[in-house]
Amino acid sequence: MISSRDILNAKILVVDDMAPNVLLIEGMLRIAGYTRVQSTTNPREVCELYRANRYDLILLDLQMPGMDGFEVMQALKQIEGDGYLPVLVITAQPDHRLRALEAGARDFVSKPFDLAELRARVRNILEVRLFSEALAATVRELEATREALRVTALEEKRLREQELSMAQQTQESLLPGVIPSFDNYEIRAFSQASRYVGGDFYDFMALESGNWMGILADVSGKGMPAALLSSMVLGAFNLEFQAGRPAHEVMDRVNRLLCEKSLPAQFVTLFLFLLDAAGDGGFISAAHNPTYVYRAATGQMEDLVSDAYFLGMFSFATWQSRPLHLDDGDILVVYSDGLTDAENSAGAHFGEGRLRDVIRQYAPAGCTAIEQALLKAVEAFTEGTPQTDDITFVIVAKNAAGRQTRAF
């Protein structure tokens, strides 16, 4: 697991021929808590400094006399055998952005830059970089010990399972260790990857506005690629909501980040909701499967259906929040399609009908009853058949004001 301390201890180099810019960026980073920041106003020193220090991130100005940022990146490629450049470029020229990304830069900010945006982009790049390095280190360890594992089949199996278990623990660390308590609500959540690691995640966050946010996302693909992208998406959402931005703006900004950073075939569906203690709020569904609301007063089911784009597919896409209200006793059920697509030995799917039946039958007994009944129903239906997709769901019940909310 990559901690905040790991990120703040990352090695950073600031490169700009203007000393005032260097002082401004260095000061911003140090105020943000970064402890290992170096700088230079001479671009010709960058390669030697990189060989000696192997920085986790280089903040690089493009317009410099003698040797511009593009020449610096070309020289760095000769050092980095895998071609990965941990570079965040800073430019005042809009036409230089695409060229910089094509040259190997990870991201860019425009001059004059917004300090809050620069801090967010620095942290995001470092989080992905350090997480990738940790995974790469695990892979290198596996390769280095492969010959030794051949000694006995039993030892090979034991060590392989140990490494996979570590990857699973890393993936699970992205999910909340403890589901938080919010006034007048009870929450249950479950996630099971189809492999050791997967692309589903959920999270909850108390906001400065007094509302709280919940999210369930399903990243395309399986295994480690999906896990890497899910970690980046989760980190980006946390940063944007911590900055106090409204939900629709957070969606737009994260979408642009994914369009820039993810592979063309990668995308995300998600359901995002905000609620206050009275049950008022809103939701955004980005091409996600239907979300259900059980209305306690009538015993009826209400579908919250998406008509929006996938996240990470189109940079021009935008989202608007729709109203959401939960009365006392109402229950919100959000899930990934791995739940309804769960298969039995005959290839039949669990389906939305069975899911709705479980919700309708057990909703009067609350969140825990739905969760337990749903897990039993899926287990009975699949009869041990291996699943090809991650299964994740979140259940939220609105309790009466003053009623004790169960903490987990």
N, C-alpha and C positions, 0 to 999 in steps of 0.2 A: 504494500500500500504506500502511495506517495503522500507524504504529510505536508502540511503548510511549512513546517521547518525545513524539509528537503527543498521545497521551492524557493524559500527565502535564502537558503544557503547556496543556491545555484551560482555558477561563475558567469558573470556578465561583462562584456566589453562594449563601451560606447565609442564610436568612431565618427568624428565630425571635425572638419577643419576650423570651425568657428568655436573658440573657447567658451563664449557665453552659452552656446547651445549645449556644449558638453557639461558645463556646470549646472544648467537647468535640468537636464536629464538625470545626471548623477544625483542631484539633490532630491528629485522626485522619487527615484528608486530607493534612496536611503531612507526617506521619510516613510515609504511604503514598507520598509523593513528588510530590504535586501542588503546583505552584509558583505558580499564579495563582488564589488563593482570596481572595474578598472576602466581607464579611458586613454585615448590618444587622439591628437589632432593631426597626426602624420599617417596617412593611409598606407605608406610603404612599410610601416612597422607591424601591420596587422598579421601577416603570415607568420612572422617569427614569434609574435605574442601568442598566436593560436597554437603553434607547435609546442610552446612551453607550457601553456595553461589549458588547452582543450576546453574552451568556453562552452557553456551550455546555450548561450544566446549572445549574438552580436547585433547591436543596434547600429545600423550602417547608413550614413548619409550618402546619397548618390552623387550629388554635385560637389566635387572636390577638385582642386587644382593638382596637376601633376599625375594623379592616379585616381580615376573616378570609382564610384562604388561597383560598377559593372566589372571593371578590371580587377578590383579586389575580390569579387566573388569568383571570377575565373581563376585567379591564383589560388583561392581556397580550395577549389575543386581538385587541384593537383595534389593537395594534402589529403583530402577526404576521399578514400578509395571508393566508398559506396555512393559518392555524389551528394550526400545529405548535407545541406548547408543550414546551420542553425542561425539564420539571418532574418532580422526584421528591418526592412528598409524604411528610411525616412526621406520623403521626396515632396517637392512643391510642384512637380510636373505631372499632371494627370496621365499623359501618354507614356510615362515611365513605369506605371504600375504593372501593366501586363507584361512588359518587357522584363521587369525585375522578377516577377513570378516565374516567367519562362526561363530565366537565368538561374533559378534555383532558390530564390528567397521563399521563406515560409509564409510571410505576411507583410503588410505595409501599413504605414500611417502617413497621412498627408500633412504637410506644413501649411499654415501654422497648426500644430497638433493640439488636440484636446488631452490634457493630462490624465483625466479619468479614463478616456478611451485607451491611451497608451499603456496605463497600468493594467487594464483588463487584457489587452492583447499580449503584453509581456507575460502575464501570469498564465494565460491560456496556452501559449507556445511552450512555456517551461513545463507545464503540467503534462502536456502530450509528449514532449521530448523526454522527460524523466521517466514517464510510464513506459514509453517505448524502449528506453535503454534498459529498464528493469526486466522487461519481457525478453529483450535480446540477450541479456546476461543469462537468463534462465535457459534460453535455447543453446547458448554457447556451452553452458555447463552440461546440458544433455549430450551435446555432440562430443565433448571432451571425455565423457565417461562411457560412451557407447561401447568401446572395445572392452572395457573392464566389465560391463554388464553381461557380456557374452559368456562369462565364466560359468554361470548357472542360469537356467531359465527362471528359477525362483527369484534370484537376486534381481534379474532384469525386470521382472514383473513388479517386484516391490519398489524399486527405485522409480520406475515409470509412473506408478500410481502415486508415489509421493510427490513427484513434480507436478502431475496433473492436479493433485489435491491443492498444492500451493497456488496454481493458477485459478482454481475454483475459489479459494479463499480471497484472492485478489479481486476477482469479479464480485464476490459477495460483499466485499468491503465498500463497494460503490453504493449499496443499498443502505438505508438507515439501520444502524445497529439497534436502535430502540425507536419504536413508533411513537412520535410525540403526542402529547395530550393537548387538545384545544377545547375551550369552553363549549359545553353543550354538544359535544360530538364523541362518538366512538368509532374507531378506525381499526380495520383488520387488513392485512396485506399478505400476499403469497407470491413467490416466484421460484420457478424450477426450470433450469436450462436443459435443453434437449441434449447438449453435450456438457463437458465440464465447465465451459464458459459459454455465454450467449449474449444476445443483443437487447433483451428486455431490461427495463429498469423502472423503478418508481421512486418518488421522493416527496417530502413534505417540508414546508418552510413557513415560519411565522414572519409576516411582513410588517414594516414600520407603520403601515396604514391601519393596522389593527386586524386586517384580514389574515387568512392563512391560505397558502397555495398547496395544491396537490397536483402531481403529474404522473402519468403512466405512458411510457414510450416503447415502441417496437422498432428497433433498428434492422434494416434489411440484412440478409445474410445470416451466417451461423459462425460459431466458434470465435477464434481470436480476432479476426478482422472486425466482426460485429462488436466484440467487447471493447476494442480500442476506440471505435467510433462512438459507442455509447458513453464511454468515459469522457470523451471530449464534449459531447452534447450535454451531459449532466453538468460538467464543470461550467460550460458556457451559460446555461440557464441559471445556475447559482450566482454567478458573477453579475448577470444582468438584473436579476431580481434584487440582489443586495444593493445595486446602484439605484434602486427605487423607481425603475421604469415601469410603465403600465404593461399589461400582459401582451397586448397586440404589438407594441413596439419591441418587446423582448422577442416575440416570435419572428418579427421581420429581421432583427439583427442576427439572431441565431441562424435563420435561414440563409442570410447572405454569407455568414461564416462557413456554413456547410457547403454552399455552392462553390466557395473558393477552395476549401480544404479537402472535401471528400471525393472519392472516385465517382465517375459519372454514373455507375450502376448502383451507388449507395444512396439510400434515402431513409427517411424516418416518418412513421405515423405516430401520432400521440394525441392524448386527451389531457387538457390542462384546465383546472378549475380553481376558482377563488371563492371563499365563503367567509362570512363574518359570524359572530356569535348568535345573531338573530336568524341565520339561515339564508341571508341574501348574498348574492354574488353573481358570477358569470362563468362561462366556459368557452373554450376554443377547441375544436376538434379538427386536426389536420389529417384528413383522409383516413381517419381511424374507424374501426368497426363501431356499430351502434353501442352507445352507453345507455344503461337502463336506470330509471328512477321508479322505485316502488312507492306509490302514494298510499300512506297508511289510512287516510280518511275514506278512500274508495276501494282499496284493494286492487287497484288497476296499475298496469305497467305503462310507463311513458318512455318513448325512445328519444334519445338525444343523438340526432344523426348528423354526420359530417357532410358538408358540401364544398370543402376547401381542398387546397393542393396538399400534396406530400411536402414535408419539410426537406429542403436540400435538393430539390429538383429544378426549380426555376427561381432565379434571383429577383424577378419582378413580382413574385407572389406576395400577397398581403393577407392578413387575417383580421377579423373583427370579433370582439367578444360578444357572446349572446347571453341574455339574462338566465340566471339559474336561481331557483328558490326551493329550499327544503323546509317543509313544516315538521313539527314534532312527530317522530315516528317514521318519517320518510327515509328511504335508504337508496343511496347511489351506488351502482355497481359498474366499475370500469375494468376492462379485461383486454388482453391481447388475443389475437386470432388463434394462437396456439391452443387456447382452451376449447373453442368451438370446433377447431380442426383436429382435435385429438381423435385418433383412429383406433378401432378395434381390429381383431385379426382378420375380419372380413373386408376391411378397407372402408367401413362406414364411419362417418364423422359424428362426434358427440352432438354438435349442432346447437343453434340458438334456441330451438324449441325446448330441449332438455334443460338448458341453462335458465330460461325464463320460468319453467315449471319449478325448478329448485328455488329460485328467488321468491316466486309467488307463495310457495308452500311454507317456507321457513322465515320469511321476512318478519312476520309478527313476533318471532322469538329473538330477533336481533342479529347483529353482525356475526357473532361467533357461531350461531346456529347455521347461518347461511354458509359460512366458510367450511365448517365441518361437514355439512351435508353435501356441498359441492365437491369437496375432495373425495368423499366416499363414492359419490355418483360417478365421477371420472374414473376412479380406480375400478369400480365394478364394471363400467362400460368397456374400458380398454383391456382389462384382464391381463395386465402385464405387458401388453404390446409396446415395444420401443417407440417413442414419439420422435417426430422429425422437426418439431418446432417448440420454442420455449413457451411455457405456460405461466402467465402472470395475471393476477387480479388484485384490485383494491376495492374494499367495501367500506362505505361511510354511512353511519346512521346519525340522524339529527335527534338529539335528546331534548327533553323539556328543560328550559332554563332553570338552573338551580339543582337539577338532578345530577348526581355524581357520575362523571364520565370515567369509564374504566381505563386505567393506564396499563400499557404493556412495555 
